[in-house]
Amino acid sequence: MRGSLFLWFSGSCRLGGNHPNFKHIHSQILVGREFQLNGNTYSVFVDPVGFALGIMKNGSETERVSLDNLTYMQTVEPWKKWLSEAGFKDELDLSLHYDLPDNDLYKFDAFSKPDDAIINLWAKNRTIANSAFENLNKSVGVPSDINIWPHHFDTGTYHELYKTDGATDRSIGAGFNPADAMVSEPYYYIYGWYKDKEIDYSDKPEQENGKWIVSDWKGAVLPISEVKDQSTVDDFYKNTSTYLKDKLK
């Protein structure tokens, strides 16, 4: 699905419902960060399957508009209207806090709904990813939100394993990423980070599925073409996270 569909989101998004008050875990929608206005809790959402933009108030959908054939600015207008009705009085800051890739996927006149087969495949893959990161949370033992980052649109987690004086010095990051220069198809990834030293990968274990990459970027990847089902992804993360946790002790 074209990354441009989600450019209007500022901040991270979550898929499905890792937030304790979110009840739409099976609805396959993308929900933005919650915010408070006049004693109510709001969040913006995108429904990729229904190809719609909407807003929730106190956990329930209150508004939605079809994205098909809308320009970017036409999606902003209902958003402004909803905010005004909710009591927002200030200027709306639409500036992005990240840089977008300079390629044709991010250049468009109006949104156009993809074929149902593409949307359904996208929803299936993101649902598997969301479940995999819920399981990874349990495996690592350090909870993490499951976010979708708007600047490169990967579903990801970040596990802060150890801290010194409140600052993280060892962590594990993981995600499901669109194809890029490193892997030519969508893929799962995981990496470790150690503030004070390089991680030694000389004893990295062989993977039944996926592979380790030790170059400018260091970690393990699992191309989507190697994913047979949910268990393939879960096994990949269980094996790699166990290794990384041991290296980061």
N, C-alpha and C positions, 0 to 999 in steps of 0.2 A: 504494500500500500504506500502511496506517495507520502513522503515525510511532510510535505507542505500542508497536509490536512491539519496538523497539530501545532503550527507555528505560533498561533495566537496565545497558547498557554504560556504563562510566566511561571517559572518554578517547575518542580517535578510533578508527575502525575502517578497515580497508582492504578493498578489493574485489578479489579475483582474484589478486593476487600480485606487487606491486612489491617486496616484501621479498626479498632475495637468497636466503634459505633456504626460501622458500615455494614449494611445488610444485603448488599447486592452481589455477593460473591460469585454467583453463577450467571450474572446478566451480561458479562463480556462487554462492559463499558469502561471507559477511561475517566477517572474522577480526579479533578484537581485538588490542591490543598484546601482544606477548610478555612474559612474566615468568619469573623463575627461582625454582625451589624445589628444594632438596636436589640440586643439580647437574643438574636437568632443566629443559627449556624448555617452558612451557605457553602456550596461548592459548585463549580462548573464541571460539566461532563461532556464527553464526546461518545456517541453511540456509533461505532464503526459499522456494525451490522445494519442498523437503521439509517446510517449516514446522516446523523443529526447532532446538533449542538443544543445543550440545555442547561438548566440550573436546578439544584436541589436546595430545599429549605428544611432544616432539621431532619435530614435523612430521607425526605420524600421528594420525588420529582414534581416541580411546579410549572416549568416552562420547557419547551423545546421547539426548534425550528430546523427544517431540512437544510442540509448544506449543499445539496445538488444545485449546481449552476450559480452559486453565490460567489462573489468576489471576497477577498480578504476583508475589505472595509465593510461589506454588507454583513459579515458575521460579527463585526464590532458593534454595529448599531443595536441589535437586540440585546447584546451584552450590556451596553450603556443603559438601555431602557430598564433592564432587570435590576441593575445596580441602583438606578434612580428610584425605582419603586420600592427597593429595599431600604432606602434612606441614605444612600451614599451621596455626600455633598461635594467632595473634592474633585480635582481634575484626575482623569484616568491616565496613568502613565503607561504607554504602549511600547516603550523602549525595551529592547531585549538585553539581557545581561550576559549574553554569550554570542559568539559568531556562528553564522550558519554556513554550511558548505556552499561553495560557488559552483553549482552544477545545475543541470536542467531540471532535476527533480524539485528544486526549490524556486523555479521560475514558472509562473502560471497566471492566467487571466482569471479563471474561475474554477472552483472545485467541481470535479466530475466524478460521480459515483462509479467505482470499479465494478467489474462483473461480480455476481454473487459468489462464484466459485473462488475468486481471489479473496474476497472478504471472509468467506467461511474458512479458507485455509489459514489466513492471517489470524483469525480468532482462535482456531484450533492450536496453532503454534504458540500464541501468546498465553493461552490457557495452560498448556503443558509447561511453559516457562514459569508461569506464576506458581503452579503446584511444585515445580522443581525447587524454586527458591524458598517456598514454605518448608519443604523437606530439608533444604540446606540449612535453614535457620536452626532446625532441630539438631542436625548433624554437627554443626559448628558449636552450638551451645551458647552463642552470643546473638541475641535478637537483632534484626535489622528490618527497617521498612523495605517494602518491595516497590521500587520507583520506576517510572519511565522518564528518562531524561530527554527533554525536548530538542536539545541541540544536536544529538545524533541518534536519538530515538531507540536506545537500548533499554530493555527491562533489566534492572540490576539491583544488587544488594551490596552493602558495605559493612563488614563485621569488624568492629574495633576490639581487638583481642586484648591488648594491654595498653595502659596509660601510665604516664609519669607526670606528676603534678597536674593532672587533669588533661594533659595533651596526649593524643594517640601516638604511640611509637611503633606499634605492630598491628597489622590488619590484613584481612582477606577481602578482596573484591571479586564479584562474579556477575555475569550478565548474559543476556541473549541479544545478539547484535545483528543488524542488517549486514549484508555483504559490504566489504570495504577492500582497501588495498592489501590487507593482510590475508584475508580469506575471501574467496570469490563467490561465496554463498552465505546465507544467514548461518550464524554459528553461536554456540555457547562458549563462554570463556571463564577462566578463574585465574587469579594471580595473588601473590603474597607481597606485602610491603613491610620492610624493616627500616626504621629511620636511620640507624647508625651503621648498617653494613649491608653488603650485597648478599643475597641468598645464594647458597651453593647448590646448584641443581645437578651436580655430577652423579648423585645417587638416585636420580628421579626414576620412579617405577614405570615399567611398560604399561601402556593403556590398551585394553581390549578394544575400546572405541575412543577416537580422538587421539591427540598427540601433544607433546610438550614442544614449546617454542622457546628457545633460549637465544635471543638476539637483542635488538634494541628494546623490544618488549619481551618480557619473560613471564611465562605462565603456560596454561594448557588450554587447548581449544577442541571443540567437538562440532564439526560441520553438520548441518542439518541432514545432509544426505546419508549420514551414518546413524541417524536416530530411527530406531525401529518402533519404539513406543516410549511411554513415560519412564519405564524402568531403565532404559538405556541412559537417559539423562540423569536419573537419580544415582545410578551406579557410577557414572562419570564424576559427579560431584562428591559422592561419598569417598571414592578412592583419592581424588586429588586434594580434597579439603583435609583428609586425615594426614596426608603427607605434608601439606603446607602448615598445618597446626603444629606438627612435630618440629618442623624447621624453624618455627617462630617462637618456640619456647624460650 
